[in-house]
Amino acid sequence: MDWTDDRQETYDAFRAHVNMEPKELEEWLETEDSKRVGDSGSGESTGHRSGRRIVEIKRTTKDDLTESDLDHMQKVVGYIKRHTAQGPESDVKESNWRYSLMNWGHDPCKEQDC
């Protein structure tokens, strides 16, 4: 894949916003709190499904990433940016807001005291 400026920006933004390691995210995705948040009209929520894909992407070397991976990385960054701006004023640690973000690979408690 040719690493254009746009692709590199997406890659860098993904690495900056997704602050959970693959094993940490995998363990989180096994919890009941992870499974109960998000839209789950078809069983598994969009965020939960995304979390599994994020684990795969984070375990893929940069040179082996596909255009589809980059598209998903861009989607993840957009979700994290939008939802971090909408956070609760209190009780972040046990909020559905945090749990949803964690499904997308971002734990806000790593950046603020919870």
C-alpha positions, -999 to +999 in steps of 0.1 A: +000+000+000+012+035-008+014+055+024-001+089+013-003+117+037-040+110+043-033+073+051-005+082+074-027+108+092-054+081+097-028+056+110-013+082+134-047+093+147-058+057+153-026+050+173-031+082+193-068+077+201-070+039+206-052+038+240-060+002+250-036-026+242-050-057+223-050-080+253-065-054+275-093-048+249-099-085+244-103-090+282-127-060+283-148-073+255-154-105+275-171-086+304-208-082+309-204-044+310-189-045+275-217-066+261-246-046+276-238-012+261-244+001+226-269-007+199-276-044+199-305-048+175-288-078+159-273-093+191-237-079+192-235-041+194-216-022+167-190-011+192-184-046+205-179-059+169-156-029+162-136-037+193-129-072+179-117-057+146-096-031+165-077-060+182-070-075+148-058-042+134-036-035+163-019-069+159-013-062+122+019-047+110+016-014+093+028-028+060+001-055+061-029-031+067-055-030+040-076-002+026-106-017+046-085-016+078-077+021+072-114+028+065-123+011+099-095+030+116-109+063+103-144+053+116-129+045+150-112+078+153-143+097+143-164+078+169-139+084+197-136+121+188-174+126+188-181+107+219-153+120+241-167+154+235-201+143+250-188+128+283-207+129+316-197+155+342-194+129+370-193+092+376-172+086+345-156+054+359-188+033+358-207+051+331-222+036+299-204+064+281-170+050+292-179+014+286-190+023+251-158+041+244-138+012+257-156-011+232-140+012+206-105+008+222-104+041+241-105+043+279-111+079+290-099+070+325-063+067+311-064+104+304-083+117+334-087+107+370-117+084+374 
